Amino acid sequence: MIAGDPKAVDTREMLRVVSSRYLPNMVLLLADGGAAQAQLASGLPFLEGVSRIGGKATAYICEDLLCKLPTTDPKVAADLLDSK
């Protein structure tokens, strides 16, 4: 999951980090903090707690129902994805 403004440069960079990898069993959600996220959270309650940290795009990388600590650093997000 990426929390951020879809038009912001930092969000687009996080999305690029994810989309530049072959991750066939991964689901990518963009949590923009708006109405669509609120609607999804009604069925997926964990989305309520997904938000930007310090106003920066934030990656939440989860596997088998366990999430790593969220990160605002694209390099750290890349390392977490590559270590799967």
C-alpha positions as YAML, in Angstrom:
chain: A
units: angstrom
residues:
- id: 1
  name: MET
  ca: [0.00, 0.00, 0.00]
- id: 2
  name: ILE
  ca: [1.14, 3.49, -0.72]
- id: 3
  name: ALA
  ca: [-0.36, 6.38, 1.22]
- id: 4
  name: GLY
  ca: [-0.09, 9.65, -0.63]
- id: 5
  name: ASP
  ca: [-1.46, 12.18, -3.06]
- id: 6
  name: PRO
  ca: [-1.55, 10.53, -6.50]
- id: 7
  name: LYS
  ca: [-0.41, 13.78, -8.13]
- id: 8
  name: ALA
  ca: [2.55, 14.36, -5.80]
- id: 9
  name: VAL
  ca: [6.11, 13.65, -6.93]
- id: 10
  name: ASP
  ca: [6.95, 11.57, -3.85]
- id: 11
  name: THR
  ca: [3.89, 9.36, -4.32]
- id: 12
  name: ARG
  ca: [4.69, 8.82, -7.97]
- id: 13
  name: GLU
  ca: [8.24, 7.83, -7.01]
- id: 14
  name: MET
  ca: [6.95, 5.24, -4.53]
- id: 15
  name: LEU
  ca: [4.59, 3.89, -7.18]
- id: 16
  name: ARG
  ca: [7.51, 3.71, -9.63]
- id: 17
  name: VAL
  ca: [9.55, 1.71, -7.10]
- id: 18
  name: VAL
  ca: [6.75, -0.85, -6.85]
- id: 19
  name: SER
  ca: [5.79, -0.99, -10.51]
- id: 20
  name: SER
  ca: [9.40, -1.42, -11.67]
- id: 21
  name: ARG
  ca: [9.50, -4.88, -10.05]
- id: 22
  name: TYR
  ca: [7.96, -8.15, -11.12]
- id: 23
  name: LEU
  ca: [5.67, -8.97, -8.18]
- id: 24
  name: PRO
  ca: [2.95, -11.25, -9.60]
- id: 25
  name: ASN
  ca: [1.31, -12.09, -6.27]
- id: 26
  name: MET
  ca: [1.19, -8.56, -4.93]
- id: 27
  name: VAL
  ca: [-1.77, -6.24, -4.63]
- id: 28
  name: LEU
  ca: [-1.05, -2.52, -4.75]
- id: 29
  name: LEU
  ca: [-3.45, -0.08, -3.11]
- id: 30
  name: LEU
  ca: [-3.13, 3.70, -3.20]
- id: 31
  name: ALA
  ca: [-4.54, 5.28, -0.06]
- id: 32
  name: ASP
  ca: [-5.16, 8.93, -0.87]
- id: 33
  name: GLY
  ca: [-6.98, 9.78, 2.35]
- id: 34
  name: GLY
  ca: [-10.14, 10.64, 0.44]
- id: 35
  name: ALA
  ca: [-13.64, 9.27, 0.00]
- id: 36
  name: ALA
  ca: [-12.51, 6.22, -2.00]
- id: 37
  name: GLN
  ca: [-10.19, 5.14, 0.83]
- id: 38
  name: ALA
  ca: [-12.98, 5.62, 3.37]
- id: 39
  name: GLN
  ca: [-15.33, 3.51, 1.26]
- id: 40
  name: LEU
  ca: [-12.74, 0.73, 0.89]
- id: 41
  name: ALA
  ca: [-12.03, 0.88, 4.64]
- id: 42
  name: SER
  ca: [-15.66, -0.06, 5.33]
- id: 43
  name: GLY
  ca: [-14.85, -3.53, 3.96]
- id: 44
  name: LEU
  ca: [-11.11, -3.54, 4.71]
- id: 45
  name: PRO
  ca: [-10.79, -1.98, 8.17]
- id: 46
  name: PHE
  ca: [-6.98, -2.01, 8.15]
- id: 47
  name: LEU
  ca: [-7.11, 0.79, 5.55]
- id: 48
  name: GLU
  ca: [-8.37, 3.23, 8.19]
- id: 49
  name: GLY
  ca: [-4.88, 3.40, 9.72]
- id: 50
  name: VAL
  ca: [-3.02, 3.86, 6.45]
- id: 51
  name: SER
  ca: [-1.84, 7.44, 6.08]
- id: 52
  name: ARG
  ca: [1.14, 9.56, 5.12]
- id: 53
  name: ILE
  ca: [3.84, 10.02, 7.73]
- id: 54
  name: GLY
  ca: [5.11, 13.57, 8.13]
- id: 55
  name: GLY
  ca: [3.16, 14.60, 5.04]
- id: 56
  name: LYS
  ca: [5.29, 12.32, 2.85]
- id: 57
  name: ALA
  ca: [4.23, 9.41, 0.65]
- id: 58
  name: THR
  ca: [4.50, 6.29, 2.77]
- id: 59
  name: ALA
  ca: [4.88, 2.64, 1.76]
- id: 60
  name: TYR
  ca: [3.26, -0.07, 3.85]
- id: 61
  name: ILE
  ca: [4.70, -3.41, 2.73]
- id: 62
  name: CYS
  ca: [2.89, -6.46, 4.07]
- id: 63
  name: GLU
  ca: [3.23, -10.19, 3.57]
- id: 64
  name: ASP
  ca: [1.16, -13.02, 5.07]
- id: 65
  name: LEU
  ca: [-0.92, -10.55, 7.13]
- id: 66
  name: LEU
  ca: [2.20, -8.99, 8.70]
- id: 67
  name: CYS
  ca: [3.36, -5.50, 7.80]
- id: 68
  name: LYS
  ca: [6.87, -4.12, 8.04]
- id: 69
  name: LEU
  ca: [7.33, -0.69, 9.58]
- id: 70
  name: PRO
  ca: [6.06, 1.93, 7.12]
- id: 71
  name: THR
  ca: [8.68, 3.95, 5.30]
- id: 72
  name: THR
  ca: [8.81, 7.29, 3.50]
- id: 73
  name: ASP
  ca: [12.14, 6.41, 1.86]
- id: 74
  name: PRO
  ca: [11.84, 4.92, -1.65]
- id: 75
  name: LYS
  ca: [15.20, 3.13, -1.26]
- id: 76
  name: VAL
  ca: [14.05, 1.42, 1.92]
- id: 77
  name: ALA
  ca: [10.79, 0.46, 0.20]
- id: 78
  name: ALA
  ca: [12.81, -1.01, -2.69]
- id: 79
  name: ASP
  ca: [14.99, -2.99, -0.29]
- id: 80
  name: LEU
  ca: [11.93, -4.36, 1.52]
- id: 81
  name: LEU
  ca: [10.34, -5.41, -1.78]
- id: 82
  name: ASP
  ca: [13.57, -6.98, -2.99]
- id: 83
  name: SER
  ca: [13.97, -9.01, 0.19]
- id: 84
  name: LYS
  ca: [10.69, -10.88, -0.34]
...
